Structure formats: C-alpha cells, structure tokens
C-alpha cells in the first residue's frame, strides 16, 4: 500500500496491506522446510568445509580421504538437524530412526560421487583454490541433497500424479461453481 507523506514523497508500507501480509505468511508457511533446510544446510556445509580444510590443508591428508571424512561428519550432523529441526510437519512416523538413517546415508553416498568428482577435478586437474572448489561443491550437492532428504523425513501421502489429479479436479470444481 502506498502512503502519502507530508512532503509529497511516496513510501511503501507492506505491513499496512493485509493482502501482502497474507501472501508473505502463505509463502513462509508453504516453503518453511526449504528455508529452515537452507539455514541448517548452511551449517552442515560449513562443518563439511571446515573439516575438509583442516584435514586437507593443515593435516595434509589426500583429497578423497579429507573429503570423505568431512562428508561423514557433516552428514551425521545434517541427519540430526533434519530430523529434529527441519522436517517437523508431515513427519514420516512409519519408519524408525535407523531406517531413515540408512535411507538418508544411501542417498548421501550417491551424492558423494559427484562431490568427490567436483573436488578432484577442481583441485587436481584445474588447480583451483580448495576453499572455492569446496564452496561450489557444497552448493551443487546441497540442491540434490534437499530433494532426496525431503523424501526421507516427510510422509509421502500421495504420488505426484495423484496430487496433480487432485489439483486439476479442484480447479475444475472451482470453474464449475
């Protein structure tokens, strides 16, 4: 909503406009898990990066060993973050923590392949800065990890096709009324 000030300049005031406020609340509610995942994912990526840099740069451990140890440390932390803080609504109660941990690490081991390749290519072949390569690596792998992690912790109520059919039906019902 635009409010006129006494000096004839305009100022945008989103709190005064209930439509924008509702839209913002809806956006935050709808994408809460993504926002919280990004926060805790950043912390996990930071743990990964620091562990890698300490092992590789200061303890002179080979790239793959440093990367794998950093991977294990950060993913244990990530599992705890995701289970306790990120995915707190629509939680999968059918599977035990051990089952979720097994599936979580299965997906994460799959992501270790491009993770290791990015690190090897960036450091060994391209001779880039280790910190820069690790940051790029964490961003790319983080996107994949969000998509797979969501499937581990959230209950899968319906398939994507069933959800699409339900949306189409809802849209048709609104049109008909």
Buried (B, 14 or more C-beta within 10 A) or exposed (E): EEEEEEEEEEEEEEEEBEEBEEEEEEEEEEEBBEEBBBEBBEEBBEBBBBBBBBBBEEEEBEBBEBBBBBBBBBBBBBBEBBBEEBBEEEEBEEBEEEEBBEBBBEBBEEBBEEBBEBBBEBBEEEEBEBEEBBEBBBEBBBEBBBEBBBEBBBEEEEEEEEEEEEEEEEEEEEEEE
